[in-house]
Amino acid sequence: MILGDFNHPDIDWCAYTALAAASRECCEFMNTQCFYTQRVLRPRDNVVLDLVLSRERDLFSQLQVINSLGDSDHNMIEFTFHLSRKVYNDTKELRDYRRGDYESIKKRLSEMD
């Protein structure tokens, strides 16, 4: 997942193309984001600048652009992120040899034939 405000107003995210007037950086960005899908399609001032790119369609849900962030021209994006993880229960028995009763052990061993 890649997200942020990339300031590439010359990208048509519905068509996944850079407009003819696009800068070189904008065209390079379009060429390097292969296999990523833009999830935010609501424009800010008729341009989609707030990007949430991902390769997996089900990585998040309920994505919505909400109010602007204070007095800035940036919008906040809210979504539910779905992350699966494996939980490993690696339980090991660790002995605390510092607390051993070595005197009793020595005594018992000395009594054995």
C-alpha positions in Angstrom: 0.0 0.0 0.0 1.2 3.5 -0.9 -0.6 6.6 0.2 -0.3 10.3 0.3 -0.7 13.5 -1.6 1.5 13.2 -4.7 0.6 16.4 -6.4 0.1 14.9 -9.9 -3.0 16.8 -11.1 -2.4 15.7 -14.7 -3.4 12.1 -14.1 -6.8 10.8 -15.1 -7.3 8.0 -12.5 -10.4 6.7 -14.1 -8.5 6.0 -17.4 -5.1 5.5 -15.7 -3.4 7.8 -18.2 -1.4 11.0 -17.9 -2.8 14.0 -19.8 -1.0 15.4 -22.8 0.2 18.4 -20.7 1.6 16.2 -17.9 5.1 16.8 -16.6 7.9 14.3 -17.1 7.7 13.4 -13.4 4.0 12.7 -13.7 4.6 10.4 -16.7 7.4 8.6 -14.8 5.1 8.1 -11.8 2.5 6.5 -14.0 5.0 4.2 -15.5 6.5 3.1 -12.1 3.2 2.4 -10.3 2.5 -0.8 -12.3 0.0 -3.2 -10.9 -1.2 -0.8 -8.3 -4.8 0.4 -8.3 -5.8 3.9 -7.1 -8.6 3.6 -4.6 -9.6 7.3 -4.1 -11.6 8.6 -7.0 -13.2 11.6 -5.3 -11.6 14.8 -6.7 -10.4 17.7 -4.7 -10.9 20.9 -6.7 -11.7 18.7 -9.8 -8.4 16.8 -9.4 -7.6 13.5 -7.5 -4.4 14.3 -5.6 -5.0 12.1 -2.5 -3.8 8.7 -3.5 -4.3 5.3 -1.8 -2.6 2.7 -4.1 -2.6 -1.0 -3.5 -2.1 -4.2 -5.4 -4.8 -6.1 -3.4 -8.4 -5.1 -3.9 -9.6 -6.5 -0.5 -6.8 -4.8 1.5 -9.1 -2.1 2.7 -12.8 -1.2 2.7 -15.1 1.7 3.6 -12.7 4.2 2.0 -14.0 7.7 2.1 -12.5 11.2 1.8 -13.6 13.3 4.7 -13.1 16.9 5.7 -10.0 18.9 5.0 -7.2 18.9 7.5 -7.5 22.2 9.3 -6.8 25.2 7.1 -4.7 23.2 4.7 -5.8 22.1 1.2 -5.2 18.4 2.2 -8.1 16.1 2.9 -8.2 13.3 5.4 -8.9 9.8 4.1 -10.5 7.2 6.3 -10.6 3.5 5.6 -10.7 0.1 7.3 -7.4 -1.7 6.7 -7.7 -5.5 6.6 -4.5 -7.3 7.6 -4.2 -10.9 8.3 -1.4 -12.2 10.4 -0.3 -15.5 11.8 0.0 -15.8 15.5 2.8 -18.1 16.6 2.5 -19.5 20.1 6.2 -20.3 20.6 6.2 -21.4 24.2 9.4 -22.6 25.6 10.1 -23.7 29.1 13.1 -21.7 30.3 14.8 -22.9 33.5 16.2 -20.4 35.9 19.4 -22.0 36.9 20.3 -19.2 39.2 17.6 -20.2 41.6 18.6 -23.9 41.7 19.2 -25.6 45.1 22.6 -26.9 44.2 23.5 -27.9 47.8 20.6 -30.3 47.9 21.5 -31.6 44.5 25.1 -32.3 45.5 23.9 -34.0 48.7 21.5 -36.3 46.9 24.2 -37.1 44.3 26.8 -37.9 47.0 24.3 -40.4 48.5 23.9 -42.3 45.3 26.1 -45.3 44.3 
